[in-house]
Amino acid sequence: MFKGLHPIRYGKREVWPLIEGGKGIAASDHMSAGAWAAANGIGTISAVNADSYDENGRIIPQIYHSKTRPERHQELVQYAINGAIDQVKRAHDIASGKGAININILWEMGGSQTILKEVLEKTKGLVTGITCGAGMPYKLSEIAAHYQVYYLPIVSSARAFNALWKRAYSKAPEFLAAVVYEDPWRAGGHNGLSNAEDPASPQPPYERVYALRKVMRAVGIPDSIPIVMAGGVWHLEEWNDWIDNPELGTIAFQFGTRPLVTQESPISLPWKKRLMQLDEGDVLLHRFSPTGFYSSAIKNRFLKNLEERSERQIAFSGKEAGDHQHLLDAGVNARASFWVTEGDLKRARQWVEDGYVSALRTPDNTLVFVTTEEMRMIRKDQAACMGCLSQCNFSSWTEADKNTTGRVPDPRSFCIQKTLQDIAHSDEIENNLMFCGHSGYRFKTDPFYANNFIPTVQQLVDRILTGK
């Protein structure tokens, strides 16, 4: 065991301060979470549209039959509830009384509060805690207290936690088990970069975690409540200065990407092999997500297409103004009154000549040029929206009011539910979104994975505990 690493008290037992990070749709399931708990860590079930099973143990495809978005949204919520319940029960059986099982939920997913309450109601005694991020989950502590489970908010700054504490968490401090600091420049999936932070200029995590601890101390939270470092953690010996450090208090560690390459991980073998072949720089921090958040994913054909689509973009004016003195005469929307600059007119004509003949309007008064096939797919995906997010830039869906944001749907984005379901249930890894942390390239250089070795979860946890 790595010198200085001690078990922590969590729930009714002592566990290693090692948490499996929750990873969205079907990528953190009962097999990996149950095995992580059986290794005396804290396993995490993703409650984001998790898989459920029929009487023969086969995955039930999440197919939508309703004609309207609100009706499809209700189908989605029920799929999510059924799936998370199935996953928790199966993980609990695998854990066999060891470790702990958490569930992870994204606050900005569609129906998050309904899903969370229903799952906790029907899995009493099986779930130890809730990790939750992607937004500002003010009601997380209230829900956790009602169901007598712990909550572990995911934040990316001391400022965010301070706001949550003042507004809500101070009312239920006894159920706060830990605060997860998710590094917005290093972690995979959706990240909490603020508008004041530069995505191209990573800040050292130590100073940000120390600032978080100072806020926690200022409001009376004892140092025994861990801060969980998430994002960029690989060998614990690299974090030796963090462990037993009086400035930081108790520290635990979360692993999101590494559990993907285990025998129990539910992702496809081609996905696992791709992770093991990454080079440094192969993960892109981007803002194409329909959530509006930054996120980190592998640079594959899917992301390349989104990058190129945004590059085929010009600004327009609804009337002659300033440099916009030329009426657009290229693309299938040329009949509309789009006034552009002379340079952009030339670019548009070239794109049309190259086959990108459809000009689609964005919410920012720009046009992106796509092929006819791309245009049809974008329109089809937007029409099939089932409200998987509380608010979606791609389809203009929102749970509030009349179920529309009132903004133009953004063709520079994509249907996140579609691509994550597809990659989770197929071998197609090039044309789907592949979330990954920025340390994923270390699979290739870590001798533990030599000769394409894929460990069990127990072997991975044992390896992590050595510190090397």
KAURJO-V279007 format. One record per pair of residues at least 24 apart in sequence whose C-alpha atoms are under 10 Angstrom apart, sorted by the first residue. I is the first residue (numbers start at 1). J is the second residue. Records with the same first field share a line. If there is no record, write none. Layout:
BEGIN
I: J ; J
END
This chain:
BEGIN
1: 462 ; 463 ; 464 ; 465 ; 466 ; 467 ; 468
2: 236 ; 237 ; 240 ; 463 ; 464 ; 465 ; 466 ; 467 ; 468
3: 236 ; 237 ; 240 ; 243 ; 465 ; 466 ; 467
4: 237 ; 240 ; 242 ; 243 ; 244
5: 236 ; 240 ; 243 ; 244 ; 251 ; 252 ; 465 ; 466 ; 467
6: 243 ; 244 ; 250 ; 251 ; 252
7: 40 ; 41 ; 252
8: 41 ; 224 ; 225 ; 226 ; 250 ; 251 ; 252
9: 177 ; 224 ; 225
10: 42 ; 99 ; 100 ; 128 ; 129 ; 150 ; 177 ; 178
11: 99 ; 100 ; 127 ; 128 ; 129 ; 149 ; 150 ; 177
12: 99 ; 100 ; 128
13: 40 ; 97 ; 98 ; 99 ; 100
14: 40 ; 41 ; 98 ; 99 ; 100
15: 39 ; 40 ; 41 ; 42 ; 98 ; 99 ; 100
16: 40 ; 41 ; 42 ; 99 ; 100 ; 252 ; 253 ; 461 ; 465
17: 41 ; 42 ; 226 ; 228 ; 250 ; 251 ; 252 ; 253 ; 254
18: 42 ; 43 ; 228 ; 229 ; 251 ; 252 ; 253 ; 254 ; 255 ; 461 ; 464 ; 465
19: 43 ; 44 ; 100 ; 101 ; 102 ; 228 ; 229 ; 230 ; 252 ; 253 ; 254 ; 255 ; 256
20: 44 ; 45 ; 101 ; 102 ; 230 ; 253 ; 254 ; 255 ; 256 ; 257 ; 258 ; 259 ; 260
21: 45 ; 46 ; 102 ; 103 ; 104 ; 131 ; 188 ; 230 ; 231 ; 253 ; 254 ; 255 ; 256 ; 257 ; 258 ; 259
22: 46 ; 47 ; 48 ; 102 ; 103 ; 104 ; 105 ; 106 ; 131 ; 132 ; 189 ; 254 ; 255 ; 256 ; 257
23: 47 ; 48 ; 104 ; 105 ; 188 ; 189 ; 190 ; 256 ; 257 ; 259 ; 260 ; 435 ; 436
24: 48 ; 49 ; 50 ; 104 ; 105 ; 106 ; 189 ; 190 ; 417 ; 420 ; 421 ; 424 ; 435
25: 49 ; 50 ; 51 ; 80 ; 416 ; 417 ; 419 ; 420 ; 421 ; 422 ; 423 ; 424 ; 425
26: 50 ; 51 ; 52 ; 83 ; 84 ; 87 ; 265 ; 266 ; 267 ; 420 ; 421 ; 423 ; 424 ; 425
27: 51 ; 259 ; 260 ; 265 ; 266 ; 267 ; 268 ; 420 ; 421 ; 423 ; 424 ; 425
28: 87 ; 103 ; 104 ; 256 ; 259 ; 260 ; 264 ; 265 ; 266 ; 267
29: 83 ; 84 ; 86 ; 87 ; 88 ; 90 ; 91 ; 103 ; 264 ; 265 ; 266 ; 267
30: 84 ; 86 ; 87 ; 88 ; 89 ; 90 ; 91 ; 92 ; 93 ; 94 ; 95 ; 101 ; 264 ; 265 ; 266
31: 87 ; 90 ; 91 ; 92 ; 93 ; 94 ; 95 ; 263 ; 264 ; 265 ; 266 ; 457
32: 91 ; 94 ; 259 ; 260 ; 262 ; 263 ; 264 ; 265 ; 266 ; 456 ; 457
33: 87 ; 88 ; 90 ; 91 ; 92 ; 94 ; 95 ; 100 ; 101 ; 102 ; 103 ; 259 ; 264 ; 265 ; 457
34: 87 ; 88 ; 89 ; 90 ; 91 ; 92 ; 93 ; 94 ; 95 ; 96 ; 98 ; 99 ; 100 ; 101 ; 264 ; 457
35: 91 ; 92 ; 93 ; 94 ; 95 ; 96 ; 98 ; 99 ; 264 ; 265 ; 456 ; 457 ; 458 ; 461
36: 91 ; 94 ; 95 ; 98 ; 99 ; 100 ; 101 ; 259 ; 264 ; 456 ; 457 ; 458 ; 460 ; 461
37: 91 ; 92 ; 94 ; 95 ; 96 ; 97 ; 98 ; 99 ; 100 ; 101 ; 102 ; 457 ; 458
38: 91 ; 92 ; 93 ; 94 ; 95 ; 96 ; 97 ; 98 ; 99 ; 100 ; 101 ; 457 ; 458
39: 95 ; 98 ; 99 ; 100 ; 457 ; 458 ; 459 ; 460 ; 461 ; 462
40: 95 ; 97 ; 98 ; 99 ; 100 ; 458 ; 461
41: 95 ; 98 ; 99 ; 100 ; 101 ; 458 ; 461
42: 98 ; 99 ; 100 ; 101 ; 102 ; 128 ; 129 ; 254
43: 91 ; 92 ; 95 ; 99 ; 100 ; 101 ; 102 ; 103
44: 88 ; 91 ; 100 ; 101 ; 102 ; 103 ; 104 ; 127 ; 129 ; 130 ; 131 ; 256
45: 84 ; 85 ; 87 ; 88 ; 91 ; 101 ; 102 ; 103 ; 104 ; 105 ; 127 ; 130 ; 131
46: 80 ; 83 ; 84 ; 87 ; 88 ; 102 ; 103 ; 104 ; 105 ; 106 ; 131
47: 80 ; 81 ; 82 ; 83 ; 84 ; 85 ; 87 ; 88 ; 102 ; 103 ; 104 ; 105 ; 106 ; 112 ; 115 ; 116 ; 119 ; 130
48: 77 ; 79 ; 80 ; 81 ; 83 ; 84 ; 103 ; 104 ; 105 ; 106 ; 107 ; 109 ; 110 ; 112 ; 115 ; 116 ; 388 ; 417
49: 76 ; 77 ; 78 ; 79 ; 80 ; 81 ; 82 ; 83 ; 84 ; 105 ; 109 ; 115 ; 388 ; 417 ; 421
50: 79 ; 80 ; 81 ; 82 ; 83 ; 84 ; 85 ; 86 ; 87 ; 421
51: 79 ; 80 ; 81 ; 82 ; 83 ; 84 ; 85 ; 86 ; 87 ; 421 ; 424
52: 79 ; 80 ; 81 ; 82 ; 83 ; 84 ; 85 ; 86 ; 87
53: 82 ; 83 ; 86 ; 87
59: 83 ; 425
61: 421 ; 425
62: 421
64: 384 ; 385 ; 386
66: 384 ; 386
67: 383 ; 384 ; 386
68: 383 ; 384 ; 385 ; 386
69: 383 ; 384 ; 385 ; 386 ; 387 ; 397 ; 403
70: 385 ; 386 ; 387 ; 397 ; 398 ; 399 ; 402 ; 403
71: 386 ; 387
72: 384 ; 385 ; 386 ; 387 ; 388
73: 110 ; 111 ; 385 ; 386 ; 387 ; 388 ; 389 ; 399
74: 110 ; 111 ; 386 ; 387 ; 388
75: 386 ; 387
76: 110 ; 111 ; 386 ; 387 ; 388
77: 109 ; 110 ; 111 ; 112 ; 114 ; 115 ; 386 ; 387 ; 388
78: 111 ; 114 ; 115 ; 118
79: 115
80: 110 ; 111 ; 112 ; 114 ; 115 ; 116 ; 118 ; 119 ; 388
81: 111 ; 112 ; 114 ; 115 ; 116 ; 117 ; 118 ; 119 ; 120 ; 122
82: 115 ; 118 ; 119 ; 122
83: 119
84: 115 ; 116 ; 118 ; 119 ; 120 ; 122 ; 123
85: 115 ; 118 ; 119 ; 120 ; 121 ; 122 ; 123 ; 126
86: 119 ; 123
88: 119 ; 120 ; 122 ; 123 ; 126 ; 127
89: 122 ; 123 ; 126 ; 127
91: 126 ; 127
92: 123 ; 125 ; 126 ; 127
93: 126
97: 126
99: 128
100: 126 ; 127 ; 128 ; 129
101: 126 ; 127 ; 128 ; 129 ; 130
102: 126 ; 127 ; 128 ; 129 ; 130 ; 131 ; 149 ; 150 ; 151 ; 152
103: 127 ; 128 ; 129 ; 130 ; 131 ; 132 ; 151
104: 129 ; 130 ; 131 ; 132 ; 133 ; 151 ; 152 ; 153 ; 154
105: 130 ; 131 ; 132 ; 133 ; 134
106: 131 ; 132 ; 133 ; 134 ; 135 ; 136 ; 137 ; 154 ; 190 ; 389
107: 131 ; 132 ; 133 ; 134 ; 135 ; 136 ; 137 ; 138 ; 139 ; 140 ; 389 ; 390
108: 132 ; 133 ; 134 ; 135 ; 136 ; 137 ; 291 ; 388 ; 389 ; 390 ; 391 ; 392
109: 134 ; 135 ; 291 ; 387 ; 388 ; 389 ; 390 ; 391 ; 392 ; 399
110: 386 ; 387 ; 388 ; 389 ; 390 ; 391 ; 392 ; 397 ; 398 ; 399
111: 387 ; 388 ; 389 ; 390 ; 399
112: 137 ; 388 ; 389 ; 390
113: 137 ; 139 ; 140 ; 143
116: 140 ; 143 ; 144
117: 143 ; 144 ; 146 ; 147
120: 144 ; 146 ; 147 ; 148 ; 149
121: 146 ; 147
124: 148 ; 149
125: 149
128: 177
129: 175 ; 176 ; 177 ; 178
130: 176 ; 177
131: 177 ; 178 ; 179 ; 180
132: 180
133: 180 ; 182 ; 190 ; 191 ; 192
134: 189 ; 190 ; 191 ; 192 ; 291 ; 293
135: 160 ; 191 ; 192 ; 291 ; 293
136: 160 ; 161 ; 163 ; 164
137: 164 ; 168 ; 169
138: 163 ; 164 ; 165 ; 166 ; 167 ; 168 ; 169
139: 164 ; 167 ; 168 ; 169
140: 164 ; 168 ; 169 ; 172
141: 165 ; 168 ; 169 ; 170 ; 171 ; 172 ; 173 ; 174 ; 175 ; 176
142: 168 ; 169 ; 171 ; 172 ; 175
143: 172
144: 172 ; 175 ; 176
145: 171 ; 172 ; 173 ; 174 ; 175 ; 176
146: 172
148: 174 ; 175
149: 175 ; 176 ; 177
150: 174 ; 175 ; 176 ; 177 ; 178
151: 175 ; 176 ; 177 ; 178 ; 179
152: 176 ; 177 ; 178 ; 179 ; 180 ; 181 ; 226 ; 227 ; 228
153: 177 ; 178 ; 179 ; 180 ; 181 ; 182
154: 178 ; 179 ; 180 ; 181 ; 182 ; 183 ; 191 ; 192 ; 228 ; 230
155: 179 ; 180 ; 181 ; 182 ; 183 ; 184 ; 191 ; 192 ; 212 ; 230
156: 180 ; 181 ; 182 ; 183 ; 184 ; 185 ; 191 ; 192 ; 193 ; 194 ; 205 ; 208 ; 209 ; 212 ; 230
157: 181 ; 182 ; 183 ; 184 ; 192 ; 193 ; 194 ; 205 ; 208 ; 209 ; 211 ; 212
158: 208 ; 209 ; 210 ; 211 ; 212 ; 213 ; 214 ; 215 ; 216
159: 208 ; 211 ; 212 ; 215
160: 192 ; 194 ; 212
161: 212 ; 215 ; 216
162: 212 ; 215 ; 216 ; 218 ; 219
165: 215 ; 216 ; 219
166: 219
170: 219 ; 220 ; 221
173: 220 ; 221
174: 221
176: 221 ; 225 ; 226
177: 224 ; 225 ; 226 ; 227
178: 224 ; 225 ; 226 ; 227 ; 228 ; 250 ; 251 ; 252
179: 212 ; 213 ; 216 ; 225 ; 226 ; 227 ; 228 ; 229 ; 251 ; 252
180: 209 ; 226 ; 227 ; 228 ; 229 ; 230 ; 251 ; 252 ; 253 ; 254
181: 205 ; 208 ; 209 ; 212 ; 227 ; 228 ; 229 ; 230 ; 231 ; 253 ; 254
182: 209 ; 228 ; 229 ; 230 ; 231 ; 232 ; 254
183: 208 ; 209 ; 229 ; 230 ; 231 ; 232
184: 230 ; 231 ; 285 ; 294 ; 295 ; 296
185: 231 ; 232 ; 285 ; 294 ; 295 ; 296 ; 437 ; 438
186: 230 ; 231 ; 232 ; 233 ; 283 ; 285 ; 296 ; 436 ; 437 ; 438 ; 439 ; 440
187: 230 ; 231 ; 232 ; 233 ; 255 ; 256 ; 257 ; 285 ; 295 ; 296 ; 297 ; 435 ; 436 ; 437 ; 438 ; 439 ; 440
188: 230 ; 231 ; 232 ; 256 ; 257 ; 283 ; 284 ; 285 ; 295 ; 296 ; 297 ; 298 ; 434 ; 435 ; 436 ; 437 ; 438 ; 439 ; 440
189: 256 ; 257 ; 285 ; 289 ; 293 ; 294 ; 295 ; 296 ; 297 ; 433 ; 434 ; 435 ; 436 ; 437
190: 285 ; 286 ; 287 ; 289 ; 291 ; 292 ; 293 ; 294 ; 295 ; 296 ; 297 ; 435 ; 436
191: 231 ; 285 ; 286 ; 287 ; 293 ; 294 ; 295 ; 296
192: 293 ; 294 ; 295
193: 293 ; 294 ; 295
194: 293 ; 294
199: 285 ; 286 ; 287 ; 294
200: 285
205: 229 ; 230 ; 231 ; 232
206: 241 ; 242 ; 248
207: 248
209: 247 ; 248 ; 251
210: 247 ; 248 ; 249
211: 247 ; 248
212: 248
213: 247 ; 248 ; 249 ; 250
214: 247 ; 248 ; 249
217: 249
222: 249 ; 250
223: 247 ; 248 ; 249 ; 250 ; 251
224: 249 ; 250 ; 251
225: 249 ; 250 ; 251 ; 252
226: 250 ; 251 ; 252 ; 253
227: 251 ; 252 ; 253
228: 252 ; 253 ; 254
229: 253 ; 254 ; 255
230: 254 ; 255 ; 256 ; 437
231: 255 ; 256 ; 257 ; 437 ; 438 ; 439
232: 256 ; 257 ; 437 ; 438 ; 439 ; 440
233: 257 ; 258 ; 437 ; 438 ; 439
234: 258 ; 439 ; 440 ; 442 ; 443 ; 446 ; 464 ; 467 ; 468
235: 446 ; 463 ; 464 ; 465 ; 466 ; 467 ; 468
236: 463 ; 464 ; 465 ; 466 ; 467 ; 468
237: 464 ; 465 ; 466 ; 467 ; 468
238: 467 ; 468
239: 467
240: 467
255: 437 ; 464
256: 436 ; 437
257: 435 ; 436 ; 437 ; 438 ; 439 ; 440 ; 443
258: 436 ; 437 ; 439 ; 440 ; 442 ; 443 ; 457 ; 460
259: 455 ; 456 ; 457 ; 460 ; 461
260: 436 ; 454 ; 457
261: 443 ; 449 ; 453 ; 454 ; 455 ; 456 ; 457 ; 460
262: 453 ; 454 ; 455 ; 456 ; 457 ; 458 ; 459 ; 460
263: 453 ; 454 ; 455 ; 456 ; 457 ; 458 ; 459
264: 454 ; 455 ; 456 ; 457 ; 458
265: 454 ; 456 ; 457
266: 424 ; 425
267: 423 ; 424 ; 425 ; 426 ; 427
268: 423 ; 424 ; 425 ; 426 ; 427 ; 428 ; 429
269: 426 ; 427
270: 426 ; 427 ; 428 ; 429
271: 423 ; 424 ; 426 ; 427 ; 428 ; 429 ; 430 ; 434
272: 452 ; 454
273: 443 ; 452 ; 454
274: 298 ; 429 ; 430 ; 434 ; 440 ; 443
275: 434 ; 436 ; 440 ; 441 ; 442 ; 443 ; 444
276: 440 ; 441 ; 442 ; 443 ; 444 ; 445 ; 446 ; 449 ; 450 ; 452 ; 453 ; 454
277: 440 ; 441 ; 442 ; 443 ; 444 ; 445 ; 452
278: 438 ; 439 ; 440 ; 441 ; 442 ; 443 ; 444 ; 445
279: 439 ; 440 ; 441 ; 442 ; 443 ; 444 ; 445
280: 438 ; 439 ; 440 ; 441 ; 442 ; 444
281: 438 ; 439 ; 440 ; 441
282: 436 ; 438 ; 439 ; 440 ; 441
283: 434 ; 435 ; 436 ; 437 ; 438 ; 439 ; 440 ; 441
284: 435 ; 436 ; 437 ; 438
285: 436 ; 437 ; 438
287: 412 ; 413
288: 393 ; 394 ; 410 ; 411 ; 412 ; 413 ; 414
289: 392 ; 393 ; 394 ; 412 ; 413 ; 414 ; 415 ; 416 ; 433
290: 389 ; 391 ; 392 ; 393 ; 394 ; 395 ; 396 ; 409 ; 410 ; 411 ; 412 ; 413 ; 414 ; 415 ; 416
291: 389 ; 390 ; 391 ; 392 ; 393 ; 394 ; 413 ; 416
292: 391 ; 392 ; 393 ; 394 ; 413
295: 435 ; 436 ; 437
296: 433 ; 434 ; 435 ; 436 ; 437 ; 438
297: 433 ; 434 ; 435 ; 436 ; 437 ; 438
298: 429 ; 430 ; 432 ; 433 ; 434 ; 435 ; 436 ; 437 ; 438 ; 440
299: 430 ; 433 ; 434 ; 435 ; 436
300: 429 ; 430 ; 431 ; 432 ; 433 ; 434
301: 429 ; 430 ; 431 ; 432 ; 433
302: 419 ; 429 ; 430 ; 431 ; 432 ; 433 ; 434
303: 430 ; 431 ; 432 ; 433 ; 434
304: 430 ; 431
305: 412 ; 431
306: 411 ; 412 ; 413 ; 414
307: 412
308: 368 ; 369 ; 370 ; 412
309: 356 ; 368 ; 369 ; 370 ; 371 ; 411 ; 412 ; 413
310: 367 ; 368 ; 369 ; 370 ; 411 ; 412 ; 413
311: 368 ; 369 ; 412
312: 344 ; 347 ; 348 ; 351 ; 356 ; 359 ; 367 ; 368 ; 369 ; 370
313: 344 ; 347 ; 348 ; 351 ; 359 ; 360 ; 361 ; 362 ; 366 ; 367 ; 368 ; 369 ; 370 ; 412
314: 340 ; 341 ; 343 ; 344 ; 345 ; 347 ; 348 ; 359 ; 361 ; 365 ; 366 ; 367 ; 368 ; 369
315: 339 ; 340 ; 341 ; 344 ; 361 ; 362 ; 364 ; 365 ; 366 ; 367 ; 368
316: 340 ; 341 ; 344 ; 361 ; 364 ; 365 ; 366 ; 367
317: 341 ; 365 ; 366
318: 365
330: 356 ; 357 ; 358 ; 359 ; 369
331: 355 ; 356 ; 357 ; 358 ; 359 ; 360 ; 369 ; 370
332: 356 ; 357 ; 358 ; 359 ; 360 ; 369 ; 372
333: 357 ; 358 ; 359 ; 360 ; 361 ; 367
334: 358 ; 359
338: 365 ; 366 ; 367
340: 366
359: 411
360: 409 ; 410 ; 411 ; 412
361: 408 ; 409 ; 410 ; 411 ; 412
362: 394 ; 407 ; 408 ; 409 ; 410 ; 411 ; 412 ; 413
363: 393 ; 396 ; 406 ; 407 ; 408 ; 409 ; 410 ; 411 ; 412
364: 407 ; 408 ; 410
365: 408
367: 411 ; 412
368: 410 ; 411 ; 412
369: 411 ; 412
370: 411 ; 412
374: 411
375: 411
377: 414
378: 409 ; 410 ; 411 ; 412 ; 413 ; 414 ; 415
379: 409 ; 411
381: 414 ; 415 ; 416 ; 418
382: 409 ; 410 ; 411 ; 414 ; 415
384: 415 ; 418
385: 415 ; 416 ; 417 ; 418
386: 415 ; 417
387: 417
388: 415 ; 416 ; 417 ; 418
389: 416 ; 417
392: 416
END
